Amino acid sequence: MSKEFDYTKVQHVTSVDQSDREVPYNLRQSGPTKVELLISTRVRKSPYWHLSMQAGCWRATVYNRIYHPRGYVKPEDGGAMVEYDAIVNHVTMWNVAVERQIRVKGPDAEKFTDYVITRDATKISPMRARYVILCNAYGGVLNDPILLRISKDEFWFSLSDSDIGMYLQGVNADGRFNCTVEEIDACPVQIQGPKSKALMKDLCGDQVDFDNMPFYGLAEATIGGRSCVISQSGFSGEAGYEIYLRNATLYAEDMWNAVLEAGKKHKLMVIAPAHHRRIQAGILSWGQDMDQQHNPFQCNLGYQVSLSGKGEWNKKADYVGKAALEKMGADIKAGKKPYKLQLVGMELGGKPIDDYAPDFWLVSPENGGDPVGFITSPWWHPEKKTNIAMGYVPFDGTLNPNGFPKGKVGTKFKVHLPEKYSETPGTPVDAVVVDIPFKESFNANTREVVKG
């Protein structure tokens, strides 16, 4: 978008039916606005912030009220797709200290955790982790963290981008559960890419049996002389691990520099979170692909409210949002449409989308007309040689074999790309609904995507 763009001519799009939302998505197409990110004391700098600057970070955003590095290779040097090459061919480290760790600890830790998530916390063994969601009383997705069970009476919620720490404290404000809920000074980095296991072996030696470590398995280890929890997990679809450094404010350099040193022979690169790769894997980003006004069924997380994964609704005694979610599930089974828009995967035309989208680009029917949906997460897929995206289109009642809503594969749309990516400016490109994921993950159940 050029600096001459006239922001007074930005039109509000009202044709997309968002009548089931109290606060609609802002679909004005304003493009990349040229402003400077203000660094101030009201937003936290993570313990790794200065280390990211040393590694060449040139842009950032705010996530969980913490400054979040989102780019190391500048556009003139190849940009985000250079970072993509590093994660699919070598190994990368990400500063993801923005994933705040909320610890629930005490005799009722399991009971409390089971009440606030939609899956069964009692089935998570100590030193194991799971991808979970928390819903509000209306069935909206409040957060989709990785939940680490450190011990019988201790859980860590590794948060995506919303204020769940304060929410969890509010749930237990009357002390009905005998446990404490507090943020702790444990900050993660992610080690992602095909050489990640080799790097972790060099870092930890015989402290951890990485050859037999299960997906979502946890381990205790000392890295750079400092205490860490390691999880085999990640936000990329590639092989990978997360290192949670305890007392990170004190010891950030020790762990970080140890990883850099061990990574030299593996061609380690410090990069931003690999959104190009997570989109391929069908991994959702809270606030971008869903928020508290989306229910799990419309954003392909219906399996999270099912114990069996085969359409039998959760039989847990009680949890936040149960009544609303069970009603939605029953309505869907009965052929009703309890919401307006469904998250789908798409392949679409246009020039390669090689950076983050500054707007929710609009989607129109195949034969043209007013927009009916919008794109949330687009990127170029180098192996497929096409653009891919996740986005919302009108829910047509299609269900997958497990009974969960999905987009009807083969349905065609038009996507309104900005001039930068348009083959013919002003003319929308062809798009077609396809299955998610767009590329299989190293661990097929990275987010337990239900295909069909």
C-alpha positions, 0 to 999 in steps of 0.5 A: 500500500503506497503512502498516498493511500487515502484512508478517508475512502476506506469503506466499512463492509456490512454484507458479511453476516456477522449478526451472531457477534456482539463485536464484528470483525473489522473488515475495513481494508486499510492496508499496512499502516506506516506507524512506529511501535511505541516501546514503553513501560506499560507493556512488558519486555520479556527476559529474551527481548534484548537477546532477540534484538542482538539476533537481528529482530527488526519488527515486533507486535504485542501479544499477551501484553508483552512485546513479541518479535515477529521478524529477523530477516528483512524483506530486502534479504528475502524476508519471512521465506528465508526463515521458512527455509530454515525451519523446514530444512534445519533448526530454528529458535523462537522467542515465545516468552509471550506465552505466559505460564499460569500455574495452578497448584494445590490439592484441587489443581486437577479438579479446578483444571478439569472445570475450566477446560473442555477435555478431561484433565483427569486423563492427563498423566504427570509429565505430559502435556495436551492442547486444550481449549477454555470456553466461556459460559456461551461456548466461546473459545477464550484461549487454546493453550498447551496445558502442562501437567508437571505433577499430580497437583501442579498444572501450567497453562502455556497461554495464547493471546488473551488474559486467561491468568486474570480469568482463572483467578476470577473463577476461583475468587471465592476459594471454592477450589483448594489451589493457588492460581498465579503467573510464574517466571517461566518463559519458553523458547521453541526449537523447531525443525528437522534437526531439533532432536539432534540439537536437543541431544547435544544440549541435554546429553543423557539427561533426557531420552529423546529417542523415546520421548512421546509427543507432548511428553515432558522432561526436566533438564538443566540447560546452560546450568539452569533448570528447565522443563522440556516439552516435545511440542510446537507451533509449526508442524515440524519436529520440535520442542519447547524449553521452559526456563525457570526463573527466566528473568534471572537466567535468560542469557545462560539458557539462550546462549547455550542453545546458540552455541550448541546450534552452530553445527546444526545451522540454527537460526533465530526466527519469528514464530513460523506462521507460514508453517503453522498455517500449512499444518492447520494450527490456529492462532487465537485472535486471528483465526478465532476469538471468544465469540467463536465456538469450537465447532465453527473453528474446527475444534469440535473434537475438543468437546468430545471424549471419543473424537467420534461425535459423542458429546462430552460426558464430564459432570460439569465444566464452563460452557458445557450447557451451551456447547451441548446445545450447539452439538445437538443443534448441529446433529439435528441439521440446524445451523447455530452460527453464521460462518465456518472456518475452512481451508482454501487454495487461491490464486494471485502472486505469492503471499510472502508476509503477514496480512494486515487486513482480513481480506474479503471473500465473495461468491464464485459468481461475484457480488458482495463479500460473504466472508473473509480470510484470516491466515493466508500465506504462500505454500512453496511446495504446492506452488500456490497461495493457501489460507484459512478463512470464514465463509457461510456455514452450509451444514456440511459435516465430516465423517465424525459429525463435526462441521467443516467446509464443503471441499470443492466449493469455489469463491473469489478472494479480494487481494490487495494490489501487491498480490493481485495478478490483475489489480481490482479483480478478485482471484479464484479460490477453492475450499480444500481439506485442512491441513495443507501439509502433514505435520511431523506429529500427525496429532499436532493439533489433532485436526479432524480431516474429512 
